[in-house]
Amino acid sequence: MSDFSLTLVLHFKTSKIINDMAKVQIKSEKITPFGGIFHVRELFSRFLGPVIDKVLGLRCTSFGYQYGEIVGSLSSVYFCGGDCVEDVTSHLMPHLSLHPTLRTCSSDTILRAISELATGNTTYTSDTGKSYEFNPATKLNRLLVKALLSTCQLVAGASYDLDFDHQFIETEKYDAKMTYKKFTGYSPGVAVIGDLIVGIENRDGNANVRFHQQDTLERIFSNLESNDIHIKRARMDCGSCSREIVETIERHSEHFYIRANRCGSLYDSLLALRGWQREEINGIGYELNSIITEKWEGKAYRLVIQHQRRADGEQDLWEGEYTYRCILTNDYSSTCREIVEFYNLRGGKERIFDDMNNGFGWARLPKSFMAENTVFLLLTALIRNFYKFLMGRLDTKAFGLKKTSRIKAFVFKFISVPAKWIRTARHYLLNIYTDNKSYQNPFALAHG
């Protein structure tokens, strides 16, 4: 039986109208406005703490903080509405330290641990002699997948659909490089299954997205396969449309769907095509067709083509009155419409990057160098995956939330509730001051 239990204190509303100024009484009781964070921290310690310490190893044998406690402390920043690591010391420590058993470390300890976990960069040299830095962070990528298996968000032996893309992170850190988007930063490659990040490999911001991408994908696929996770369908943009990359994807997935880049040699074939099928997808009319083409010498694949009449009525020199888009695939059984609709779902993955930038600190990297910031990217990705696990367990409707709600709404609706720890009958009670009885369920599940 757990040493902790929950007391729900109901708040009764009155209709009395107070005409004069409110009177104030100062109470010295240790009441925190972040009552919901204790449930989150307990679940984090239960599900992820042991996995983190097992994969990363023990940080100390006697005194000091283990990596599981440090990552748990970092998670508290974002689960309490903070936006930088220093918030844990500046604002949250008096509240988080009220928990009778779970320890919270300072922001200095978190930053030291990030430096400890950093690994050296890998340097690749292009044909022109220019060098680019990559940071694979192998151990932390392994932890990312192990954590998802621990929470059963991924199941060993199952097959999944994978998306891969590069996210350009604007920053003015010491080793940040100028990107083609005209700002300095990094361009990490990010692999996603569903709504979960399963792999991140950082790289210089000025590196072409195709440069050694096959090596990045090989490491991500190998990490998943070593945990008995298989990829059924892989979906990527035109930045992955090269022979070496496609061959790597083909080895590790059953089917792939890649946006084909424009090729002048194909235009004559496209303009001569007949038998277009008119389809309406998401309220927009398209005409679809497919051909078998030898994209590279000795390599023939299916090319699914969609064209749409230009809205402005103007004609392009090469495409005429239509705009052409192509998807390269080795799926020969699905219809053109099914392939286009499946590929279009890829656009929803941009929400993940927006979520990481605005809700989990990617817009405010804490360190000066790529290796350390890669550690931060992976730890915050792990925290976001855990947030998705929480939303899957929680009765979201009871708190006015949705399964897809952003963390800001979660902080307002669930975390922000007055609470006080008391000790009675030789065990601790958490008094929560609210009229929402739904708080009983998540805390009961955490201790059950």
KAKATA-V497783 format. One record per residue. N is the residue number from 1. RES is the residue in one small letter. PHI is phi in degrees with one decimal (none if undefined). PSI is psi in whole degrees, 0 to 359 (999 if undefined). BURIAL is # if it has 9 or more other ideal C-beta (glycine too) atoms within 8 Angstrom, else .. Layout:
<<N:RES:PHI:PSI:BURIAL> <N:RES:PHI:PSI:BURIAL>>
This chain:
<<1:m:none:140:.> <2:s:-72.8:151:.> <3:d:-80.7:354:.> <4:f:-112.6:145:#> <5:s:-145.8:172:#> <6:l:-121.4:134:#> <7:t:-114.0:126:#> <8:l:-98.7:120:#> <9:v:-103.2:112:.> <10:l:-78.2:140:.> <11:h:-104.8:117:.> <12:f:-95.5:128:.> <13:k:-84.1:143:.> <14:t:-116.3:155:.> <15:s:-102.9:9:.> <16:k:-67.8:133:.> <17:i:-94.6:124:.> <18:i:-100.7:121:.> <19:n:-90.3:328:.> <20:d:-94.8:183:.> <21:m:-67.3:146:.> <22:a:-68.6:142:.> <23:k:-93.5:143:.> <24:v:-116.3:136:.> <25:q:-122.8:129:.> <26:i:-87.5:123:.> <27:k:-112.0:138:.> <28:s:-94.3:10:.> <29:e:-69.1:147:.> <30:k:-85.0:79:.> <31:i:-104.6:132:#> <32:t:-107.6:144:#> <33:p:-81.9:358:.> <34:f:-111.7:53:#> <35:g:-61.8:329:#> <36:g:-72.9:343:#> <37:i:-66.4:334:#> <38:f:-68.6:325:#> <39:h:-64.5:316:#> <40:v:-63.1:314:#> <41:r:-65.7:324:#> <42:e:-67.1:319:#> <43:l:-66.9:321:#> <44:f:-62.0:315:#> <45:s:-64.3:326:#> <46:r:-76.6:316:.> <47:f:-92.9:322:#> <48:l:-108.3:332:#> <49:g:-52.9:308:#> <50:p:-62.7:323:.> <51:v:-66.6:317:#> <52:i:-61.5:314:#> <53:d:-68.1:329:#> <54:k:-71.4:316:.> <55:v:-75.7:317:#> <56:l:-86.4:343:#> <57:g:87.9:164:.> <58:l:-73.8:133:.> <59:r:-82.4:331:#> <60:c:-151.8:159:.> <61:t:-104.8:343:.> <62:s:-127.6:268:.> <63:f:-89.6:161:.> <64:g:110.7:176:.> <65:y:-102.6:139:#> <66:q:-82.5:164:#> <67:y:-62.9:327:#> <68:g:-61.7:319:#> <69:e:-69.1:323:#> <70:i:-67.9:315:#> <71:v:-66.5:324:#> <72:g:-61.4:320:#> <73:s:-65.3:319:#> <74:l:-62.8:321:#> <75:s:-63.0:328:#> <76:s:-62.3:330:#> <77:v:-57.7:311:#> <78:y:-81.9:331:#> <79:f:-76.4:348:#> <80:c:-107.4:9:#> <81:g:90.7:9:.> <82:g:-77.0:171:#> <83:d:-135.7:3:#> <84:c:-148.1:158:#> <85:v:-60.4:324:#> <86:e:-64.0:344:.> <87:d:-62.3:332:#> <88:v:-64.4:326:#> <89:t:-88.5:317:#> <90:s:-68.5:324:.> <91:h:-127.7:327:.> <92:l:-99.9:339:#> <93:m:-55.9:317:#> <94:p:-60.1:332:.> <95:h:-87.7:315:#> <96:l:-68.2:330:#> <97:s:-73.7:355:.> <98:l:-72.5:339:#> <99:h:-62.7:134:#> <100:p:-67.8:337:.> <101:t:-126.5:324:.> <102:l:-75.8:134:#> <103:r:-99.7:145:.> <104:t:-121.5:129:#> <105:c:-95.8:168:#> <106:s:-78.9:168:.> <107:s:-65.8:328:#> <108:d:-62.6:320:.> <109:t:-65.8:319:#> <110:i:-60.2:315:#> <111:l:-68.3:325:#> <112:r:-65.0:319:.> <113:a:-64.2:322:#> <114:i:-60.3:317:#> <115:s:-65.2:322:#> <116:e:-64.1:325:.> <117:l:-84.8:351:#> <118:a:-68.2:141:#> <119:t:-119.5:160:#> <120:g:-65.9:153:.> <121:n:-76.9:156:.> <122:t:-104.0:130:.> <123:t:-102.8:128:.> <124:y:-115.1:140:#> <125:t:-111.9:131:.> <126:s:-79.4:173:#> <127:d:-63.0:337:.> <128:t:-88.3:1:.> <129:g:90.5:5:.> <130:k:-88.3:139:.> <131:s:-102.7:144:.> <132:y:-132.4:141:#> <133:e:-97.8:135:#> <134:f:-123.0:150:#> <135:n:-130.1:103:#> <136:p:-76.2:335:#> <137:a:45.3:60:#> <138:t:-59.0:314:#> <139:k:-65.3:318:#> <140:l:-70.9:327:#> <141:n:-66.1:324:#> <142:r:-65.2:320:#> <143:l:-61.7:320:#> <144:l:-57.5:317:#> <145:v:-74.8:320:#> <146:k:-60.4:322:#> <147:a:-64.4:320:#> <148:l:-67.3:326:#> <149:l:-69.4:324:#> <150:s:-64.6:322:#> <151:t:-89.4:3:#> <152:c:62.9:23:.> <153:q:-75.9:334:#> <154:l:-122.4:148:#> <155:v:-121.4:128:.> <156:a:-61.3:138:.> <157:g:92.3:350:.> <158:a:-89.8:164:.> <159:s:-114.0:142:.> <160:y:-136.6:166:#> <161:d:-94.8:136:#> <162:l:-120.6:138:#> <163:d:-115.2:144:#> <164:f:-134.9:136:#> <165:d:-157.6:164:#> <166:h:-103.6:135:#> <167:q:-110.6:125:#> <168:f:-90.8:118:#> <169:i:-105.3:116:#> <170:e:-77.6:126:.> <171:t:-161.0:158:#> <172:e:-114.3:38:.> <173:k:-67.8:168:#> <174:y:-57.8:317:.> <175:d:-103.4:16:#> <176:a:-70.7:143:#> <177:k:-114.9:158:#> <178:m:-71.1:125:.> <179:t:-91.8:170:#> <180:y:-69.7:349:.> <181:k:-86.9:7:.> <182:k:72.3:31:.> <183:f:-141.0:158:.> <184:t:-84.2:148:#> <185:g:167.6:197:#> <186:y:-114.2:163:#> <187:s:-133.8:71:#> <188:p:-66.5:143:#> <189:g:-86.7:130:#> <190:v:-123.8:127:#> <191:a:-104.4:136:#> <192:v:-130.9:136:#> <193:i:-116.5:117:#> <194:g:63.6:243:.> <195:d:-110.9:19:.> <196:l:-117.5:135:#> <197:i:-82.6:126:#> <198:v:-117.8:358:#> <199:g:-171.4:139:#> <200:i:-139.7:131:#> <201:e:-132.4:118:#> <202:n:-82.5:156:#> <203:r:-155.1:163:#> <204:d:-58.5:145:#> <205:g:-66.6:337:#> <206:n:-94.8:5:.> <207:a:-77.7:134:#> <208:n:-61.2:140:.> <209:v:-61.4:335:#> <210:r:-86.6:347:.> <211:f:-67.4:113:#> <212:h:55.7:26:.> <213:q:-63.7:328:#> <214:q:-62.7:329:#> <215:d:-70.7:319:#> <216:t:-60.5:313:#> <217:l:-65.3:322:#> <218:e:-59.7:317:#> <219:r:-67.4:320:#> <220:i:-66.6:313:#> <221:f:-61.9:318:#> <222:s:-64.1:322:.> <223:n:-63.8:318:#> <224:l:-66.4:316:#> <225:e:-68.3:329:#> <226:s:-66.9:341:.> <227:n:-103.4:18:#> <228:d:62.0:36:.> <229:i:-110.7:125:#> <230:h:-113.3:149:#> <231:i:-104.7:121:#> <232:k:-85.1:312:#> <233:r:-134.0:133:#> <234:a:-113.7:136:#> <235:r:-131.4:125:#> <236:m:-146.3:166:#> <237:d:-92.4:187:.> <238:c:-67.9:347:.> <239:g:-67.8:350:#> <240:s:-107.5:11:#> <241:c:-92.4:77:#> <242:s:-142.5:160:.> <243:r:-59.8:313:.> <244:e:-64.1:319:.> <245:i:-68.1:314:#> <246:v:-62.1:320:#> <247:e:-64.1:323:#> <248:t:-64.8:314:#> <249:i:-62.2:318:#> <250:e:-63.7:327:#> <251:r:-69.1:332:.> <252:h:-111.7:3:#> <253:s:-141.8:157:#> <254:e:-72.2:314:.> <255:h:-136.1:150:#> <256:f:-129.9:154:#> <257:y:-138.2:108:#> <258:i:-126.5:132:#> <259:r:-65.4:119:#> <260:a:-79.7:137:#> <261:n:-75.6:161:.> <262:r:-68.3:138:.> <263:c:-136.1:118:.> <264:g:-60.8:330:.> <265:s:-69.8:344:.> <266:l:-89.5:342:#> <267:y:-60.9:321:#> <268:d:-61.2:319:.> <269:s:-65.7:319:#> <270:l:-66.1:318:#> <271:l:-68.8:335:.> <272:a:-89.2:355:.> <273:l:-66.6:145:#> <274:r:-126.1:168:.> <275:g:79.7:33:.> <276:w:-66.9:140:#> <277:q:-103.3:122:#> <278:r:-82.9:127:.> <279:e:-135.1:149:#> <280:e:-110.8:117:.> <281:i:-121.9:119:#> <282:n:56.0:38:.> <283:g:80.2:5:.> <284:i:-115.6:133:.> <285:g:-83.9:131:.> <286:y:-130.9:162:#> <287:e:-119.2:130:#> <288:l:-117.5:150:#> <289:n:-160.2:170:#> <290:s:-149.7:151:#> <291:i:-139.0:163:#> <292:i:-98.8:123:.> <293:t:-132.0:149:#> <294:e:-91.1:88:.> <295:k:-62.5:317:#> <296:w:-128.0:159:.> <297:e:-57.5:123:.> <298:g:81.3:3:.> <299:k:-126.2:107:#> <300:a:-106.8:132:.> <301:y:-135.4:169:#> <302:r:-86.2:134:#> <303:l:-115.9:112:#> <304:v:-91.4:123:#> <305:i:-113.8:135:#> <306:q:-124.6:133:#> <307:h:-128.1:151:#> <308:q:-137.0:135:#> <309:r:-66.0:136:.> <310:r:-64.3:133:#> <311:a:-70.7:330:.> <312:d:-83.2:354:.> <313:g:78.3:355:.> <314:e:-80.4:158:.> <315:q:-112.0:134:.> <316:d:-82.2:150:#> <317:l:-59.8:322:.> <318:w:-99.6:321:.> <319:e:-95.2:350:#> <320:g:71.9:224:.> <321:e:-86.3:0:.> <322:y:-115.1:155:#> <323:t:-103.9:126:#> <324:y:-104.5:138:#> <325:r:-133.9:141:#> <326:c:-128.7:147:#> <327:i:-123.7:122:#> <328:l:-89.6:130:#> <329:t:-152.4:159:#> <330:n:-108.5:19:.> <331:d:-93.7:108:#> <332:y:-102.2:358:.> <333:s:-103.0:329:.> <334:s:-72.1:153:.> <335:t:-74.3:164:.> <336:c:-59.5:318:#> <337:r:-63.3:316:#> <338:e:-60.7:320:.> <339:i:-67.9:317:#> <340:v:-64.9:316:#> <341:e:-64.7:320:#> <342:f:-65.0:317:#> <343:y:-66.3:324:#> <344:n:-63.8:336:#> <345:l:-64.4:342:.> <346:r:-61.0:332:#> <347:g:-61.4:332:.> <348:g:-67.4:343:.> <349:k:-71.4:342:#> <350:e:-62.2:335:.> <351:r:-63.0:327:.> <352:i:-62.8:315:#> <353:f:-64.9:320:#> <354:d:-62.5:320:.> <355:d:-63.9:317:#> <356:m:-66.7:320:#> <357:n:-66.4:316:#> <358:n:-95.7:335:.> <359:g:-110.8:340:#> <360:f:-131.3:26:#> <361:g:86.3:2:#> <362:w:-65.2:337:#> <363:a:-79.7:351:.> <364:r:-134.2:75:.> <365:l:-68.1:139:#> <366:p:-88.8:341:#> <367:k:-114.0:176:#> <368:s:-98.5:348:.> <369:f:-128.0:155:#> <370:m:-59.3:315:#> <371:a:-57.7:316:#> <372:e:-72.1:320:#> <373:n:-67.6:333:#> <374:t:-64.3:320:#> <375:v:-58.6:315:#> <376:f:-62.6:317:#> <377:l:-58.6:317:#> <378:l:-72.7:321:#> <379:l:-67.2:320:#> <380:t:-71.4:329:#> <381:a:-64.5:320:#> <382:l:-61.1:319:#> <383:i:-65.4:320:#> <384:r:-65.8:320:#> <385:n:-59.8:320:#> <386:f:-66.4:324:#> <387:y:-60.1:319:#> <388:k:-64.1:325:#> <389:f:-63.1:317:#> <390:l:-60.5:315:#> <391:m:-66.2:332:#> <392:g:-71.0:331:.> <393:r:-85.5:330:.> <394:l:-78.9:145:#> <395:d:-78.6:84:.> <396:t:-62.0:324:#> <397:k:-62.5:327:.> <398:a:-65.9:340:.> <399:f:-112.5:13:#> <400:g:70.6:30:.> <401:l:-116.4:172:#> <402:k:-122.9:162:.> <403:k:-61.0:335:.> <404:t:-98.1:7:.> <405:s:-61.8:146:#> <406:r:-76.9:165:.> <407:i:-66.3:333:#> <408:k:-61.3:317:.> <409:a:-65.2:322:#> <410:f:-62.4:321:#> <411:v:-63.6:314:#> <412:f:-68.1:320:.> <413:k:-88.9:330:#> <414:f:-119.0:312:#> <415:i:-69.2:318:#> <416:s:-79.7:87:#> <417:v:-146.2:131:#> <418:p:-63.0:139:#> <419:a:-152.9:159:#> <420:k:-148.1:133:#> <421:w:-86.8:133:#> <422:i:-133.1:157:.> <423:r:-115.3:126:.> <424:t:-150.2:144:.> <425:a:51.0:42:.> <426:r:64.4:20:.> <427:h:-148.7:165:#> <428:y:-92.3:142:#> <429:l:-119.8:144:#> <430:l:-108.7:109:#> <431:n:-82.2:125:#> <432:i:-114.1:126:#> <433:y:-97.8:94:#> <434:t:-160.8:161:#> <435:d:-100.5:9:.> <436:n:-93.3:103:.> <437:k:-70.5:351:.> <438:s:-66.8:344:#> <439:y:-64.1:339:#> <440:q:-60.0:319:#> <441:n:-67.2:307:#> <442:p:-61.6:322:#> <443:f:-69.8:325:#> <444:a:-65.2:320:#> <445:l:-65.6:324:.> <446:a:-65.6:325:#> <447:h:-92.0:344:#> <448:g:-81.8:999:.>>
